[in-house]
């Protein structure tokens, strides 16, 4: 199963914006992060392992600073 990331804030907080997304119309997504507010058709799909590695890299960089 892939993780959907918001293309604006790069967080895994995307959800379907409407109930008919993907059936009658293209899938529309909205970011549940209140600060971001993205609504659109584009998302980024990554493997859970790749997402975990990226999060570890971010935390290692923050620890060094």
PDB file of N, H, CA, C and O in Angstrom:
ATOM      1  N   UNK A   1       0.840  -1.175   0.000  1.00  0.00           N
ATOM      2  CA  UNK A   1       0.000   0.000   0.000  1.00  0.00           C
ATOM      3  C   UNK A   1       0.884   1.237   0.000  1.00  0.00           C
ATOM      4  O   UNK A   1       1.860   1.313   0.747  1.00  0.00           O
ATOM      5  N   UNK A   2       0.543   2.191  -0.829  1.00  0.00           N
ATOM      6  H   UNK A   2      -0.250   2.129  -1.436  1.00  0.00           H
ATOM      7  CA  UNK A   2       1.315   3.422  -0.972  1.00  0.00           C
ATOM      8  C   UNK A   2       0.801   4.486   0.006  1.00  0.00           C
ATOM      9  O   UNK A   2      -0.360   4.470   0.414  1.00  0.00           O
ATOM     10  N   UNK A   3       1.689   5.400   0.364  1.00  0.00           N
ATOM     11  H   UNK A   3       2.633   5.414   0.032  1.00  0.00           H
ATOM     12  CA  UNK A   3       1.333   6.536   1.201  1.00  0.00           C
ATOM     13  C   UNK A   3       1.145   7.737   0.277  1.00  0.00           C
ATOM     14  O   UNK A   3       1.994   8.011  -0.571  1.00  0.00           O
ATOM     15  N   UNK A   4       0.033   8.450   0.443  1.00  0.00           N
ATOM     16  H   UNK A   4      -0.657   8.228   1.132  1.00  0.00           H
ATOM     17  CA  UNK A   4      -0.233   9.647  -0.348  1.00  0.00           C
ATOM     18  C   UNK A   4       0.252  10.874   0.404  1.00  0.00           C
ATOM     19  O   UNK A   4      -0.156  11.125   1.538  1.00  0.00           O
ATOM     20  N   UNK A   5       1.127  11.634  -0.241  1.00  0.00           N
ATOM     21  H   UNK A   5       1.458  11.430  -1.162  1.00  0.00           H
ATOM     22  CA  UNK A   5       1.662  12.858   0.351  1.00  0.00           C
ATOM     23  C   UNK A   5       1.050  14.069  -0.323  1.00  0.00           C
ATOM     24  O   UNK A   5       0.752  14.054  -1.517  1.00  0.00           O
ATOM     25  N   UNK A   6       0.869  15.108   0.454  1.00  0.00           N
ATOM     26  H   UNK A   6       1.111  15.121   1.424  1.00  0.00           H
ATOM     27  CA  UNK A   6       0.396  16.380  -0.076  1.00  0.00           C
ATOM     28  C   UNK A   6       1.518  17.002  -0.911  1.00  0.00           C
ATOM     29  O   UNK A   6       2.655  17.070  -0.443  1.00  0.00           O
ATOM     30  N   UNK A   7       1.227  17.456  -2.135  1.00  0.00           N
ATOM     31  H   UNK A   7       0.304  17.400  -2.515  1.00  0.00           H
ATOM     32  CA  UNK A   7       2.293  18.052  -2.954  1.00  0.00           C
ATOM     33  C   UNK A   7       2.740  19.428  -2.460  1.00  0.00           C
ATOM     34  O   UNK A   7       3.801  19.911  -2.856  1.00  0.00           O
ATOM     35  N   UNK A   8       1.945  20.056  -1.604  1.00  0.00           N
ATOM     36  H   UNK A   8       1.084  19.664  -1.283  1.00  0.00           H
ATOM     37  CA  UNK A   8       2.280  21.391  -1.101  1.00  0.00           C
ATOM     38  C   UNK A   8       3.153  21.323   0.158  1.00  0.00           C
ATOM     39  O   UNK A   8       4.205  21.958   0.221  1.00  0.00           O
ATOM     40  N   UNK A   9       2.708  20.543   1.167  1.00  0.00           N
ATOM     41  H   UNK A   9       1.853  20.027   1.115  1.00  0.00           H
ATOM     42  CA  UNK A   9       3.442  20.510   2.439  1.00  0.00           C
ATOM     43  C   UNK A   9       4.259  19.233   2.632  1.00  0.00           C
ATOM     44  O   UNK A   9       5.024  19.136   3.591  1.00  0.00           O
ATOM     45  N   UNK A  10       4.111  18.256   1.741  1.00  0.00           N
ATOM     46  H   UNK A  10       3.489  18.335   0.962  1.00  0.00           H
ATOM     47  CA  UNK A  10       4.859  16.981   1.760  1.00  0.00           C
ATOM     48  C   UNK A  10       4.582  16.136   3.004  1.00  0.00           C
ATOM     49  O   UNK A  10       5.436  15.355   3.422  1.00  0.00           O
ATOM     50  N   UNK A  11       3.394  16.285   3.598  1.00  0.00           N
ATOM     51  H   UNK A  11       2.700  16.920   3.259  1.00  0.00           H
ATOM     52  CA  UNK A  11       2.996  15.493   4.763  1.00  0.00           C
ATOM     53  C   UNK A  11       1.979  14.439   4.333  1.00  0.00           C
ATOM     54  O   UNK A  11       1.261  14.644   3.354  1.00  0.00           O
ATOM     55  N   UNK A  12       1.903  13.324   5.041  1.00  0.00           N
ATOM     56  H   UNK A  12       2.486  13.158   5.837  1.00  0.00           H
ATOM     57  CA  UNK A  12       0.937  12.268   4.687  1.00  0.00           C
ATOM     58  C   UNK A  12      -0.458  12.563   5.250  1.00  0.00           C
ATOM     59  O   UNK A  12      -1.025  11.738   5.967  1.00  0.00           O
ATOM     60  N   UNK A  13      -1.002  13.720   4.931  1.00  0.00           N
ATOM     61  H   UNK A  13      -0.541  14.390   4.349  1.00  0.00           H
ATOM     62  CA  UNK A  13      -2.272  14.148   5.501  1.00  0.00           C
ATOM     63  C   UNK A  13      -3.361  14.309   4.447  1.00  0.00           C
ATOM     64  O   UNK A  13      -4.317  15.053   4.667  1.00  0.00           O
ATOM     65  N   UNK A  14      -3.239  13.629   3.307  1.00  0.00           N
ATOM     66  H   UNK A  14      -2.462  13.025   3.128  1.00  0.00           H
ATOM     67  CA  UNK A  14      -4.248  13.746   2.255  1.00  0.00           C
ATOM     68  C   UNK A  14      -5.420  12.816   2.514  1.00  0.00           C
ATOM     69  O   UNK A  14      -5.253  11.716   3.041  1.00  0.00           O
ATOM     70  N   UNK A  15      -6.599  13.267   2.139  1.00  0.00           N
ATOM     71  H   UNK A  15      -6.735  14.161   1.711  1.00  0.00           H
ATOM     72  CA  UNK A  15      -7.805  12.444   2.184  1.00  0.00           C
ATOM     73  C   UNK A  15      -8.660  12.826   0.982  1.00  0.00           C
ATOM     74  O   UNK A  15      -8.466  13.881   0.379  1.00  0.00           O
ATOM     75  N   UNK A  16      -9.614  11.951   0.638  1.00  0.00           N
ATOM     76  H   UNK A  16      -9.772  11.094   1.128  1.00  0.00           H
ATOM     77  CA  UNK A  16     -10.507  12.242  -0.471  1.00  0.00           C
ATOM     78  C   UNK A  16     -11.370  13.447  -0.121  1.00  0.00           C
ATOM     79  O   UNK A  16     -11.885  13.553   0.992  1.00  0.00           O
ATOM     80  N   UNK A  17     -11.521  14.350  -1.081  1.00  0.00           N
ATOM     81  H   UNK A  17     -11.102  14.263  -1.985  1.00  0.00           H
ATOM     82  CA  UNK A  17     -12.287  15.571  -0.835  1.00  0.00           C
ATOM     83  C   UNK A  17     -13.787  15.337  -0.966  1.00  0.00           C
ATOM     84  O   UNK A  17     -14.578  15.998  -0.293  1.00  0.00           O
ATOM     85  N   UNK A  18     -14.181  14.405  -1.823  1.00  0.00           N
ATOM     86  H   UNK A  18     -13.538  13.868  -2.370  1.00  0.00           H
ATOM     87  CA  UNK A  18     -15.606  14.124  -2.029  1.00  0.00           C
ATOM     88  C   UNK A  18     -15.834  12.622  -2.038  1.00  0.00           C
ATOM     89  O   UNK A  18     -14.893  11.847  -2.209  1.00  0.00           O
ATOM     90  N   UNK A  19     -17.061  12.217  -1.857  1.00  0.00           N
ATOM     91  H   UNK A  19     -17.826  12.847  -1.718  1.00  0.00           H
ATOM     92  CA  UNK A  19     -17.376  10.790  -1.816  1.00  0.00           C
ATOM     93  C   UNK A  19     -17.362  10.130  -3.180  1.00  0.00           C
ATOM     94  O   UNK A  19     -17.171   8.916  -3.254  1.00  0.00           O
ATOM     95  N   UNK A  20     -17.554  10.867  -4.260  1.00  0.00           N
ATOM     96  H   UNK A  20     -17.709  11.853  -4.199  1.00  0.00           H
ATOM     97  CA  UNK A  20     -17.607  10.273  -5.592  1.00  0.00           C
ATOM     98  C   UNK A  20     -16.272  10.358  -6.324  1.00  0.00           C
ATOM     99  O   UNK A  20     -16.203  10.026  -7.507  1.00  0.00           O
ATOM    100  N   UNK A  21     -15.236  10.785  -5.663  1.00  0.00           N
ATOM    101  H   UNK A  21     -15.292  11.054  -4.702  1.00  0.00           H
ATOM    102  CA  UNK A  21     -13.929  10.891  -6.306  1.00  0.00           C
ATOM    103  C   UNK A  21     -13.479   9.535  -6.821  1.00  0.00           C
ATOM    104  O   UNK A  21     -13.550   8.534  -6.108  1.00  0.00           O
ATOM    105  N   UNK A  22     -13.019   9.507  -8.057  1.00  0.00           N
ATOM    106  H   UNK A  22     -12.962  10.320  -8.637  1.00  0.00           H
ATOM    107  CA  UNK A  22     -12.501   8.287  -8.643  1.00  0.00           C
ATOM    108  C   UNK A  22     -13.552   7.437  -9.314  1.00  0.00           C
ATOM    109  O   UNK A  22     -13.209   6.494 -10.028  1.00  0.00           O
ATOM    110  N   UNK A  23     -14.834   7.741  -9.110  1.00  0.00           N
ATOM    111  H   UNK A  23     -15.113   8.507  -8.531  1.00  0.00           H
ATOM    112  CA  UNK A  23     -15.876   6.952  -9.742  1.00  0.00           C
ATOM    113  C   UNK A  23     -16.442   7.709 -10.944  1.00  0.00           C
ATOM    114  O   UNK A  23     -16.323   7.244 -12.078  1.00  0.00           O
ATOM    115  N   UNK A  24     -17.039   8.834 -10.714  1.00  0.00           N
ATOM    116  H   UNK A  24     -17.136   9.211  -9.794  1.00  0.00           H
ATOM    117  CA  UNK A  24     -17.570   9.647 -11.806  1.00  0.00           C
ATOM    118  C   UNK A  24     -16.603  10.737 -12.246  1.00  0.00           C
ATOM    119  O   UNK A  24     -16.622  11.179 -13.395  1.00  0.00           O
ATOM    120  N   UNK A  25     -15.789  11.146 -11.344  1.00  0.00           N
ATOM    121  H   UNK A  25     -15.774  10.787 -10.411  1.00  0.00           H
ATOM    122  CA  UNK A  25     -14.862  12.255 -11.599  1.00  0.00           C
ATOM    123  C   UNK A  25     -13.467  11.835 -11.162  1.00  0.00           C
ATOM    124  O   UNK A  25     -13.315  10.868 -10.416  1.00  0.00           O
ATOM    125  N   UNK A  26     -12.449  12.551 -11.620  1.00  0.00           N
ATOM    126  H   UNK A  26     -12.572  13.337 -12.227  1.00  0.00           H
ATOM    127  CA  UNK A  26     -11.100  12.251 -11.137  1.00  0.00           C
ATOM    128  C   UNK A  26     -11.023  12.424  -9.619  1.00  0.00           C
ATOM    129  O   UNK A  26     -11.757  13.227  -9.044  1.00  0.00           O
ATOM    130  N   UNK A  27     -10.151  11.686  -8.988  1.00  0.00           N
ATOM    131  H   UNK A  27      -9.554  11.034  -9.454  1.00  0.00           H
ATOM    132  CA  UNK A  27     -10.004  11.781  -7.531  1.00  0.00           C
ATOM    133  C   UNK A  27      -9.511  13.167  -7.140  1.00  0.00           C
ATOM    134  O   UNK A  27      -8.511  13.661  -7.662  1.00  0.00           O
ATOM    135  N   UNK A  28     -10.228  13.775  -6.221  1.00  0.00           N
ATOM    136  H   UNK A  28     -11.040  13.374  -5.798  1.00  0.00           H
ATOM    137  CA  UNK A  28      -9.845  15.084  -5.708  1.00  0.00           C
ATOM    138  C   UNK A  28      -9.456  14.910  -4.249  1.00  0.00           C
ATOM    139  O   UNK A  28     -10.151  14.229  -3.495  1.00  0.00           O
ATOM    140  N   UNK A  29      -8.354  15.518  -3.852  1.00  0.00           N
ATOM    141  H   UNK A  29      -7.790  16.071  -4.464  1.00  0.00           H
ATOM    142  CA  UNK A  29      -7.813  15.344  -2.518  1.00  0.00           C
ATOM    143  C   UNK A  29      -7.771  16.675  -1.785  1.00  0.00           C
ATOM    144  O   UNK A  29      -7.695  17.740  -2.397  1.00  0.00           O
ATOM    145  N   UNK A  30      -7.823  16.589  -0.453  1.00  0.00           N
ATOM    146  H   UNK A  30      -7.885  15.724   0.044  1.00  0.00           H
ATOM    147  CA  UNK A  30      -7.616  17.771   0.382  1.00  0.00           C
ATOM    148  C   UNK A  30      -6.670  17.397   1.512  1.00  0.00           C
ATOM    149  O   UNK A  30      -6.692  16.275   2.017  1.00  0.00           O
ATOM    150  N   UNK A  31      -5.847  18.351   1.896  1.00  0.00           N
ATOM    151  H   UNK A  31      -5.830  19.262   1.486  1.00  0.00           H
ATOM    152  CA  UNK A  31      -4.896  18.150   2.980  1.00  0.00           C
ATOM    153  C   UNK A  31      -5.598  18.473   4.295  1.00  0.00           C
ATOM    154  O   UNK A  31      -6.216  19.528   4.437  1.00  0.00           O
ATOM    155  N   UNK A  32      -5.497  17.561   5.247  1.00  0.00           N
ATOM    156  H   UNK A  32      -4.995  16.704   5.132  1.00  0.00           H
ATOM    157  CA  UNK A  32      -6.158  17.781   6.535  1.00  0.00           C
ATOM    158  C   UNK A  32      -5.324  18.639   7.491  1.00  0.00           C
ATOM    159  O   UNK A  32      -5.763  18.932   8.604  1.00  0.00           O
ATOM    160  N   UNK A  33      -4.138  19.037   7.067  1.00  0.00           N
ATOM    161  H   UNK A  33      -3.782  18.798   6.164  1.00  0.00           H
ATOM    162  CA  UNK A  33      -3.309  19.941   7.854  1.00  0.00           C
ATOM    163  C   UNK A  33      -3.895  21.353   7.733  1.00  0.00           C
ATOM    164  O   UNK A  33      -3.979  21.892   6.630  1.00  0.00           O
ATOM    165  N   UNK A  34      -4.297  21.949   8.845  1.00  0.00           N
ATOM    166  H   UNK A  34      -4.229  21.511   9.742  1.00  0.00           H
ATOM    167  CA  UNK A  34      -4.954  23.256   8.828  1.00  0.00           C
ATOM    168  C   UNK A  34      -4.075  24.365   8.266  1.00  0.00           C
ATOM    169  O   UNK A  34      -4.592  25.323   7.692  1.00  0.00           O
ATOM    170  N   UNK A  35      -2.775  24.257   8.417  1.00  0.00           N
ATOM    171  H   UNK A  35      -2.355  23.478   8.883  1.00  0.00           H
ATOM    172  CA  UNK A  35      -1.868  25.292   7.933  1.00  0.00           C
ATOM    173  C   UNK A  35      -1.693  25.229   6.417  1.00  0.00           C
ATOM    174  O   UNK A  35      -1.424  26.252   5.787  1.00  0.00           O
ATOM    175  N   UNK A  36      -1.842  24.048   5.825  1.00  0.00           N
ATOM    176  H   UNK A  36      -2.060  23.218   6.337  1.00  0.00           H
ATOM    177  CA  UNK A  36      -1.600  23.861   4.395  1.00  0.00           C
ATOM    178  C   UNK A  36      -2.814  24.265   3.561  1.00  0.00           C
ATOM    179  O   UNK A  36      -2.738  25.209   2.775  1.00  0.00           O
ATOM    180  N   UNK A  37      -3.924  23.563   3.726  1.00  0.00           N
ATOM    181  H   UNK A  37      -3.985  22.796   4.365  1.00  0.00           H
ATOM    182  CA  UNK A  37      -5.152  23.890   3.018  1.00  0.00           C
ATOM    183  C   UNK A  37      -5.203  23.488   1.562  1.00  0.00           C
ATOM    184  O   UNK A  37      -6.036  24.007   0.819  1.00  0.00           O
ATOM    185  N   UNK A  38      -4.336  22.577   1.121  1.00  0.00           N
ATOM    186  H   UNK A  38      -3.659  22.155   1.724  1.00  0.00           H
ATOM    187  CA  UNK A  38      -4.318  22.145  -0.284  1.00  0.00           C
ATOM    188  C   UNK A  38      -5.597  21.404  -0.646  1.00  0.00           C
ATOM    189  O   UNK A  38      -6.066  20.560   0.117  1.00  0.00           O
ATOM    190  N   UNK A  39      -6.162  21.716  -1.808  1.00  0.00           N
ATOM    191  H   UNK A  39      -5.781  22.402  -2.428  1.00  0.00           H
ATOM    192  CA  UNK A  39      -7.266  20.979  -2.409  1.00  0.00           C
ATOM    193  C   UNK A  39      -6.944  20.877  -3.895  1.00  0.00           C
ATOM    194  O   UNK A  39      -6.746  21.893  -4.561  1.00  0.00           O
ATOM    195  N   UNK A  40      -6.890  19.648  -4.418  1.00  0.00           N
ATOM    196  H   UNK A  40      -7.051  18.822  -3.877  1.00  0.00           H
ATOM    197  CA  UNK A  40      -6.577  19.481  -5.831  1.00  0.00           C
ATOM    198  C   UNK A  40      -6.565  18.032  -6.249  1.00  0.00           C
ATOM    199  O   UNK A  40      -6.888  17.138  -5.466  1.00  0.00           O
ATOM    200  N   UNK A  41      -6.187  17.808  -7.496  1.00  0.00           N
ATOM    201  H   UNK A  41      -5.924  18.533  -8.132  1.00  0.00           H
ATOM    202  CA  UNK A  41      -6.206  16.472  -8.083  1.00  0.00           C
ATOM    203  C   UNK A  41      -4.868  15.749  -7.987  1.00  0.00           C
ATOM    204  O   UNK A  41      -4.806  14.543  -8.227  1.00  0.00           O
ATOM    205  N   UNK A  42      -3.817  16.447  -7.646  1.00  0.00           N
ATOM    206  H   UNK A  42      -3.867  17.427  -7.451  1.00  0.00           H
ATOM    207  CA  UNK A  42      -2.469  15.873  -7.665  1.00  0.00           C
ATOM    208  C   UNK A  42      -2.081  15.379  -6.275  1.00  0.00           C
ATOM    209  O   UNK A  42      -2.370  16.027  -5.270  1.00  0.00           O
ATOM    210  N   UNK A  43      -1.420  14.221  -6.234  1.00  0.00           N
ATOM    211  H   UNK A  43      -1.185  13.695  -7.051  1.00  0.00           H
ATOM    212  CA  UNK A  43      -0.846  13.716  -4.993  1.00  0.00           C
ATOM    213  C   UNK A  43       0.480  13.045  -5.310  1.00  0.00           C
ATOM    214  O   UNK A  43       0.780  12.762  -6.470  1.00  0.00           O
ATOM    215  N   UNK A  44       1.255  12.797  -4.298  1.00  0.00           N
ATOM    216  H   UNK A  44       1.012  13.027  -3.356  1.00  0.00           H
ATOM    217  CA  UNK A  44       2.526  12.098  -4.437  1.00  0.00           C
ATOM    218  C   UNK A  44       2.375  10.765  -3.719  1.00  0.00           C
ATOM    219  O   UNK A  44       2.028  10.732  -2.539  1.00  0.00           O
ATOM    220  N   UNK A  45       2.634   9.663  -4.424  1.00  0.00           N
ATOM    221  H   UNK A  45       2.916   9.689  -5.383  1.00  0.00           H
ATOM    222  CA  UNK A  45       2.541   8.339  -3.807  1.00  0.00           C
ATOM    223  C   UNK A  45       3.941   7.776  -3.617  1.00  0.00           C
ATOM    224  O   UNK A  45       4.740   7.740  -4.552  1.00  0.00           O
ATOM    225  N   UNK A  46       4.228   7.336  -2.395  1.00  0.00           N
ATOM    226  H   UNK A  46       3.578   7.365  -1.635  1.00  0.00           H
ATOM    227  CA  UNK A  46       5.528   6.755  -2.078  1.00  0.00           C
ATOM    228  C   UNK A  46       5.327   5.449  -1.322  1.00  0.00           C
ATOM    229  O   UNK A  46       4.284   5.226  -0.706  1.00  0.00           O
ATOM    230  N   UNK A  47       6.331   4.597  -1.378  1.00  0.00           N
ATOM    231  H   UNK A  47       7.177   4.778  -1.878  1.00  0.00           H
ATOM    232  CA  UNK A  47       6.310   3.370  -0.591  1.00  0.00           C
ATOM    233  C   UNK A  47       6.518   3.712   0.878  1.00  0.00           C
ATOM    234  O   UNK A  47       7.244   4.657   1.189  1.00  0.00           O
ATOM    235  N   UNK A  48       5.903   2.972   1.781  1.00  0.00           N
ATOM    236  H   UNK A  48       5.314   2.205   1.528  1.00  0.00           H
ATOM    237  CA  UNK A  48       6.093   3.243   3.215  1.00  0.00           C
ATOM    238  C   UNK A  48       7.560   3.193   3.643  1.00  0.00           C
ATOM    239  O   UNK A  48       7.977   3.968   4.503  1.00  0.00           O
ATOM    240  N   UNK A  49       8.346   2.290   3.052  1.00  0.00           N
ATOM    241  H   UNK A  49       8.007   1.661   2.353  1.00  0.00           H
ATOM    242  CA  UNK A  49       9.770   2.189   3.409  1.00  0.00           C
ATOM    243  C   UNK A  49      10.520   3.456   3.003  1.00  0.00           C
ATOM    244  O   UNK A  49      11.347   3.959   3.764  1.00  0.00           O
ATOM    245  N   UNK A  50      10.233   3.972   1.806  1.00  0.00           N
ATOM    246  H   UNK A  50       9.561   3.563   1.189  1.00  0.00           H
ATOM    247  CA  UNK A  50      10.883   5.197   1.351  1.00  0.00           C
ATOM    248  C   UNK A  50      10.497   6.383   2.224  1.00  0.00           C
ATOM    249  O   UNK A  50      11.333   7.233   2.531  1.00  0.00           O
ATOM    250  N   UNK A  51       9.231   6.438   2.622  1.00  0.00           N
ATOM    251  H   UNK A  51       8.552   5.747   2.372  1.00  0.00           H
ATOM    252  CA  UNK A  51       8.771   7.530   3.486  1.00  0.00           C
ATOM    253  C   UNK A  51       9.477   7.467   4.832  1.00  0.00           C
ATOM    254  O   UNK A  51       9.890   8.496   5.368  1.00  0.00           O
ATOM    255  N   UNK A  52       9.618   6.261   5.380  1.00  0.00           N
ATOM    256  H   UNK A  52       9.283   5.426   4.944  1.00  0.00           H
ATOM    257  CA  UNK A  52      10.293   6.092   6.671  1.00  0.00           C
ATOM    258  C   UNK A  52      11.753   6.529   6.573  1.00  0.00           C
ATOM    259  O   UNK A  52      12.255   7.200   7.475  1.00  0.00           O
ATOM    260  N   UNK A  53      12.440   6.160   5.492  1.00  0.00           N
ATOM    261  H   UNK A  53      12.032   5.615   4.759  1.00  0.00           H
ATOM    262  CA  UNK A  53      13.833   6.557   5.308  1.00  0.00           C
ATOM    263  C   UNK A  53      13.964   8.075   5.196  1.00  0.00           C
ATOM    264  O   UNK A  53      14.896   8.661   5.746  1.00  0.00           O
ATOM    265  N   UNK A  54      13.035   8.707   4.489  1.00  0.00           N
ATOM    266  H   UNK A  54      12.278   8.230   4.043  1.00  0.00           H
ATOM    267  CA  UNK A  54      13.074  10.158   4.345  1.00  0.00           C
ATOM    268  C   UNK A  54      12.853  10.848   5.688  1.00  0.00           C
ATOM    269  O   UNK A  54      13.520  11.839   5.987  1.00  0.00           O
ATOM    270  N   UNK A  55      11.930  10.340   6.498  1.00  0.00           N
ATOM    271  H   UNK A  55      11.388   9.535   6.256  1.00  0.00           H
ATOM    272  CA  UNK A  55      11.681  10.911   7.820  1.00  0.00           C
ATOM    273  C   UNK A  55      12.903  10.752   8.719  1.00  0.00           C
ATOM    274  O   UNK A  55      13.221  11.650   9.498  1.00  0.00           O
ATOM    275  N   UNK A  56      13.591   9.611   8.615  1.00  0.00           N
ATOM    276  H   UNK A  56      13.332   8.881   7.982  1.00  0.00           H
ATOM    277  CA  UNK A  56      14.804   9.400   9.409  1.00  0.00           C
ATOM    278  C   UNK A  56      15.896  10.372   8.987  1.00  0.00           C
ATOM    279  O   UNK A  56      16.611  10.906   9.835  1.00  0.00           O
ATOM    280  N   UNK A  57      16.032  10.608   7.679  1.00  0.00           N
ATOM    281  H   UNK A  57      15.451  10.175   6.990  1.00  0.00           H
ATOM    282  CA  UNK A  57      17.019  11.564   7.184  1.00  0.00           C
ATOM    283  C   UNK A  57      16.738  12.969   7.706  1.00  0.00           C
ATOM    284  O   UNK A  57      17.658  13.689   8.093  1.00  0.00           O
ATOM    285  N   UNK A  58      15.458  13.356   7.715  1.00  0.00           N
ATOM    286  H   UNK A  58      14.711  12.770   7.400  1.00  0.00           H
ATOM    287  CA  UNK A  58      15.087  14.683   8.215  1.00  0.00           C
ATOM    288  C   UNK A  58      15.421  14.829   9.702  1.00  0.00           C
ATOM    289  O   UNK A  58      15.941  15.861  10.126  1.00  0.00           O
ATOM    290  N   UNK A  59      15.123  13.798  10.488  1.00  0.00           N
ATOM    291  H   UNK A  59      14.701  12.960  10.143  1.00  0.00           H
ATOM    292  CA  UNK A  59      15.394  13.881  11.914  1.00  0.00           C
ATOM    293  C   UNK A  59      16.898  13.901  12.192  1.00  0.00           C
ATOM    294  O   UNK A  59      17.342  14.566  13.128  1.00  0.00           O
ATOM    295  N   UNK A  60      17.681  13.182  11.393  1.00  0.00           N
ATOM    296  H   UNK A  60      17.320  12.642  10.633  1.00  0.00           H
ATOM    297  CA  UNK A  60      19.141  13.201  11.566  1.00  0.00           C
ATOM    298  C   UNK A  60      19.715  14.582  11.243  1.00  0.00           C
ATOM    299  O   UNK A  60      20.631  15.041  11.926  1.00  0.00           O
ATOM    300  N   UNK A  61      19.190  15.246  10.213  1.00  0.00           N
ATOM    301  H   UNK A  61      18.446  14.873   9.659  1.00  0.00           H
ATOM    302  CA  UNK A  61      19.656  16.572   9.855  1.00  0.00           C
ATOM    303  C   UNK A  61      19.302  17.582  10.945  1.00  0.00           C
ATOM    304  O   UNK A  61      20.104  18.456  11.275  1.00  0.00           O
ATOM    305  N   UNK A  62      18.095  17.455  11.503  1.00  0.00           N
ATOM    306  H   UNK A  62      17.444  16.745  11.235  1.00  0.00           H
ATOM    307  CA  UNK A  62      17.673  18.377  12.564  1.00  0.00           C
ATOM    308  C   UNK A  62      18.499  18.176  13.831  1.00  0.00           C
ATOM    309  O   UNK A  62      18.780  19.141  14.542  1.00  0.00           O
ATOM    310  N   UNK A  63      18.892  16.937  14.122  1.00  0.00           N
ATOM    311  H   UNK A  63      18.664  16.153  13.544  1.00  0.00           H
ATOM    312  CA  UNK A  63      19.686  16.649  15.304  1.00  0.00           C
ATOM    313  C   UNK A  63      21.092  17.245  15.199  1.00  0.00           C
ATOM    314  O   UNK A  63      21.679  17.646  16.204  1.00  0.00           O
ATOM    315  N   UNK A  64      21.627  17.300  13.974  1.00  0.00           N
ATOM    316  H   UNK A  64      21.150  16.975  13.158  1.00  0.00           H
ATOM    317  CA  UNK A  64      22.954  17.842  13.757  1.00  0.00           C
ATOM    318  C   UNK A  64      22.980  19.361  13.901  1.00  0.00           C
ATOM    319  O   UNK A  64      24.008  19.939  14.253  1.00  0.00           O
ATOM    320  N   UNK A  65      21.854  19.998  13.630  1.00  0.00           N
ATOM    321  H   UNK A  65      21.019  19.529  13.344  1.00  0.00           H
ATOM    322  CA  UNK A  65      21.806  21.478  13.678  1.00  0.00           C
ATOM    323  C   UNK A  65      21.608  21.968  15.034  1.00  0.00           C
ATOM    324  O   UNK A  65      21.545  23.179  15.249  1.00  0.00           O
TER     325      UNK A  65
END
